[in-house]
Amino acid sequence: MKMKLFYTLLACLLTFGASAQQNLQYSQYIFNGMAINPAYTGSKNTINLNAFYRYQWTGVEGAPTIKSFTVDGAPTHEQLGLGLELTQYKAGAYSKFSAYANAAAKLPVSEDGVLSLGVAAGLVQHTIDGTQFGISNDPSIPPGKDNTIKPNVKLGLYYHTQRFYAGVSTSELVQYEEQMQIDQETNFYFTSGYVFDLGTFVKVKPSVLLKDNFKAPTSIDLNTFVLLDDKLWLGGSYRTSANIFYDSPADMALYKRTAFAFIAELQVQKTLRIGYAYDKMLNDMRGFHTHEVSVGYNFANPRKEASKIISPQYF
């Protein structure tokens, strides 16, 4: 009982200290840009279903888990993408559920370049289950589940060609006067990548992601992937922090969550793909490991030619 209480409190403390500053962390966002940028919605001109499950810090009772489901496409017009994003996050006694409706306007700006402006509007529910603490007669702990539901908005810009992409986005734009510790700060993202040919069989895609709220060190992901025969992605991501826009205090170790992720995705069929990521912490939390699995399915828009789904999609 004492160990369960300890791990529950640990998970909650780490969640309130970290998640309130930065948004939820994925390793396989590189295969589904809508997770960080609403302007990515409908960019593939097919209908896409994606499901993620992330189990963080395996072996720790009450450790964070993330479940996510997204669907997007351009059902009525190639210049308008629509999507839906559902996410469930749980860590100990704390859980968060969000539902966002996405829309992106796509403007061709060159022969193969498209610039998209996206917006996502939705509701976010925060829940604290006081029964998980195993403590009674404490007025600071709710006797049951304490829920709050608040609307919020995301915005993004996304430019891509067949080989290059770049995007900027922001989340949690609505900040409330009665801000709770579990409410997240507004976060800003920049991401970019390019695909190089190393022959007819091998392609390489380096990319970068910067995430910042200007109240903590900038989170940086440096990624490199190899694509074999347009079917198998193999690569990794190095995640660290740096003082780019923020002069960190002496407790920099609290923010510097350095890690390396091994990531793979297999195109099982032309319409089905599966992915896996293994995160290895490289700092004082090196004893904790994280697993993440994903499944994606895409099919042709019934208003378009089915053959369009055959072409490889690198972003």
VENJOLIN-V627091 format. One record per residue. RES is the residue in one letter. PHI is phi in whole degrees, -180 to 180 (999 if undefined). Layout:
<<RES | PHI> <RES | PHI>>
This chain:
<<M | 999> <K | -64> <M | -67> <K | -61> <L | -63> <F | -60> <Y | -68> <T | -64> <L | -65> <L | -62> <A | -62> <C | -67> <L | -63> <L | -66> <T | -66> <F | -67> <G | -77> <A | -106> <S | -66> <A | -67> <Q | -91> <Q | -122> <N | -71> <L | -60> <Q | -101> <Y | -118> <S | -98> <Q | -101> <Y | -58> <I | -63> <F | -99> <N | -152> <G | -64> <M | -64> <A | -65> <I | -125> <N | -145> <P | -66> <A | -71> <Y | -72> <T | -57> <G | 76> <S | -70> <K | -90> <N | 58> <T | -130> <I | -92> <N | -122> <L | -114> <N | -137> <A | -129> <F | -125> <Y | -139> <R | -123> <Y | -116> <Q | -95> <W | 55> <T | -57> <G | 97> <V | -98> <E | -67> <G | 81> <A | -67> <P | -64> <T | -134> <I | -131> <K | -120> <S | -141> <F | -135> <T | -132> <V | -140> <D | -153> <G | 175> <A | -122> <P | -69> <T | -115> <H | -155> <E | -64> <Q | -95> <L | -136> <G | -102> <L | -127> <G | -160> <L | -137> <E | -130> <L | -119> <T | -138> <Q | -123> <Y | -120> <K | -141> <A | -147> <G | 61> <A | -85> <Y | -105> <S | -142> <K | -141> <F | -124> <S | -131> <A | -135> <Y | -125> <A | -102> <N | -109> <A | -145> <A | -138> <A | -94> <K | -112> <L | -121> <P | -65> <V | -119> <S | -158> <E | -58> <D | -132> <G | -101> <V | -130> <L | -110> <S | -119> <L | -116> <G | -125> <V | -139> <A | -131> <A | -124> <G | -168> <L | -120> <V | -125> <Q | -110> <H | -106> <T | -134> <I | -119> <D | -98> <G | -63> <T | -69> <Q | -73> <F | -79> <G | 70> <I | -121> <S | -118> <N | 62> <D | -117> <P | -64> <S | -81> <I | -114> <P | -64> <P | -70> <G | -137> <K | -91> <D | -108> <N | -113> <T | -134> <I | -126> <K | -138> <P | -78> <N | -155> <V | -140> <K | -123> <L | -134> <G | -163> <L | -121> <Y | -146> <Y | -120> <H | -152> <T | -119> <Q | -69> <R | -119> <F | -130> <Y | -147> <A | -155> <G | -152> <V | -130> <S | -156> <T | -145> <S | -129> <E | 51> <L | -67> <V | -85> <Q | -112> <Y | -103> <E | -62> <E | -92> <Q | -72> <M | -87> <Q | -61> <I | -84> <D | -73> <Q | -90> <E | -76> <T | -66> <N | -114> <F | -119> <Y | -127> <F | -134> <T | -140> <S | -158> <G | -165> <Y | -148> <V | -108> <F | -110> <D | -90> <L | -117> <G | 123> <T | -77> <F | -106> <V | -124> <K | -129> <V | -124> <K | -128> <P | -84> <S | -156> <V | -143> <L | -133> <L | -114> <K | -132> <D | -150> <N | -125> <F | 63> <K | -125> <A | -159> <P | -56> <T | -69> <S | -84> <I | -127> <D | -113> <L | -111> <N | -122> <T | -142> <F | -131> <V | -115> <L | -109> <L | -105> <D | 57> <D | 56> <K | -131> <L | -126> <W | -94> <L | -132> <G | 180> <G | -155> <S | -136> <Y | -103> <R | -115> <T | -150> <S | -134> <A | -150> <N | -86> <I | -94> <F | -118> <Y | -140> <D | -89> <S | -69> <P | -77> <A | -67> <D | -89> <M | -57> <A | -61> <L | -68> <Y | -99> <K | -84> <R | -94> <T | -69> <A | -154> <F | -127> <A | -117> <F | -95> <I | -131> <A | -142> <E | -141> <L | -116> <Q | -85> <V | -65> <Q | -134> <K | -64> <T | -113> <L | -126> <R | -140> <I | -130> <G | -136> <Y | -147> <A | -136> <Y | -124> <D | -98> <K | -117> <M | -71> <L | -116> <N | -111> <D | -67> <M | -101> <R | -64> <G | -78> <F | -102> <H | -128> <T | -132> <H | -119> <E | -142> <V | -123> <S | -145> <V | -135> <G | -129> <Y | -139> <N | -132> <F | -142> <A | -66> <N | -64> <P | -61> <R | -86> <K | -121> <E | -70> <A | -63> <S | -67> <K | -67> <I | -77> <I | -71> <S | -64> <P | -64> <Q | -124> <Y | -92> <F | -124>>
